Amino acid sequence: MSNEKKVKKQEEKLLLDLLCKEWPAQLLSPITSPQTTYTICPTSILLHFPMAKPIPSPLYEKIPQKNTLHRALDLTIFFLLLSLLAYRLLSLKNNGFTWLLAFLCESWFTFIWILNVSTKWNPVSYKTYPERLLQCYRVDELPPVDMFVTTADPMLEPPIITVNTVLSLLAVDYPANKLSCYVSDDGASPLIFYALLEASKFAKLWVPFCKKYGIQTRAPFRYFSRELLPSHDNSTEFLQEYRKIMDEYEELRRRIEHATLKSISHELSTADFVAFSNIKKGSHPTIIKVILENKESRSDGLPHLVYVSREKDPKHPHHYKAGAMNVLTRVSGAMTNAPFMLNVDCDMYANNPQIFHHAMCLLLGSKNEQDCGFVQSPQCFYDGLKDDPFGNQLVVLYKYLGSGIAGLQGPTYIGTGCFHRRKVIYGLWPDGRMEIKGRSGKLTDERIQKTFGNSKEFTKTAARILSGLSGISHCPYDLLNRVEAAQEVATCSYEYGTSWGTKIGCLYGSTTEDVLTGMRIQARGWKSTDCRPDPPAFLGCAPSGGPAALTQQKRWATGLLEILFSKNSPFIAAFTAKLQFRQCLAYVWFSSWALRSIPELCYLALPAYCIMAGSHFLPKVQEPAVLIPISLFVSYNFYTLFEYYGAGFSIRACWNNLRMGRITAVTAWLFGFFSVILKLLGLSETVFEVTKKDQSTTPGEDSDKDAGRFTFDGSLIFVPATTLLLVHLMALVTALLGLFDHVGIESRIGEIICSVWVVLCFSPFLKGLFGKGKYGIPTSSISKSVALALLFLACTTTVRK
């Protein structure tokens, strides 16, 4: 070997030794591998690596949002609140009862504002890349998903709504052999079963049509509600199929509506309906029917479709929706046992056909499973009334508060539109432990039956999930042979002596079982992620009118306050488990809705009381301190307008939501507060009230002039707001007529302006005093309100004397 070659070889060896010291070993493994050739010179390195796969791109990104102006407004309002409290304290000795009451109410408002600011302070958003999913996973490698649809009453939740939700799920862009749809009918209604049977026939036309032409709207009632034909395909073949399937859907809808009106009792003699022949409300056996089965496990076929109605007996508690969800979890575990589960309400159809790919980007793309225990999509609504007259479209709530809580430990579980890891629902901690009877540890074979129940078939599938496997021991699934095992876990008595509802599954003890379950999952150390694809993942129907909207708010307020006063309180979870402190504050913000009703009601009544009692709770006009409440009023309303404008809403929509915030506080939240107090005193139990779903088939169906009008019924829930309105009307009359001559009107100008503001906020009730039919407040409610208003007047007159 020549000297030049020897020198070159020595240089290469020295350089390689240097690289081995400076570079990580994993980067140099190809160099030192005998299969790799390399050429090294003093100035450059040429590595010839074996062919390797490119580094995959991330499936999602977590993007912090800029909110500098939002934070500035938050701090401004917080500073003004502190200034007002300081002023109240400094002048408390020189003023009476009204000053003290105002101070207590404003202290509460300040506390709530701190919770609000803490939750919104670090907003984030998630951007998913579903097109990259199939670059990382083959189609046959995508994980199975069990889909749950829950319904309870065909009268409150029309079957055609449930049918459209099911059809949209069957038609999503995901391998059909990876999907199973379970429909829980808590009323054991033959009407729901009949509707699903008919829908399964239509699905054989609808699903192939959607996938063949790339239809984006997979709920037929929405797709066919358009006035014009779709413009993406004008071929003769498409138009023929379009008209054929539209006619088939109209026939389906007609049959279901006919069955709803005429009843289908004549069908009960057939084999499919024998199980429904002796059904009584609240008392019936378990009914499980396999309606569709993908026996050949074809990815381009139809998913499994299973009807489930759990056993009910008046002697056994059934725990409302939480109990139904736990039965679905066990039944699906015994039959298909997918590692992921999606649950939706019966009116929340799949609006984005790619939603399963978006969700899998988050569930499979996380570097650490702990960062994504479940994926939650916000609750969005279709055919929302213009300017949100009932304040229940929740767009601004999810845009700001939802993004803020996503930047903490993640969004809370809201009971619909959520993808769960089955093992997380089964109570698994991120480190693989299980919580059993108040302590955590490894789940042995002996403990598994005490935790999950005595069904050997089900406990085998549960063990597979907890060990990192999925499915059942033999594939493909033979669903009909699994029905007997599924029926065993759907009985009333199955949960006795187990951890269902206390440690695993959906937790019991609150009418908002979803929030409670999500909080306990996060208390074990799991995080959750927010999924907001475009178009929205799921769409549902928002309650319309006064009674339905307030009933929903009352149920939420009741259930959230139950959580706050229970052993599952977020405070306890923060100090004894792994719930982060700011996440705890976010849960307290939600849970305190019902508590807010008392200070809100007192504060709203203060102006009228001061006018009639000759007192005041605001600084006098000539005092410089009057600028504090004025600045606070202006700042808060500008802040609210800023949020609604940022979400694309009008000034009118902002006003409607401000107004409904006051109405909801003294009606639904107030009754939620009393419901929980009566429960804590042992005088009554809280009841899960199903929200009526209004069936709308065309976007313009409810867009007439009366669509946004407030409606009333004979419920006591309307009495407090009506009373408050009458009290303020009496106060304004006494002020204008000068009934209290020795007190000049100029000294009460602030209270008078506030009283006028309250009357404006309760203007729907003012119209209701003179309305007729459902748009008028019933005479019985007005009579009760008049009596309470006169009692209030008598009390203020007594205090005045």
Disulfide bonds with the S-S distance in Angstrom:
none
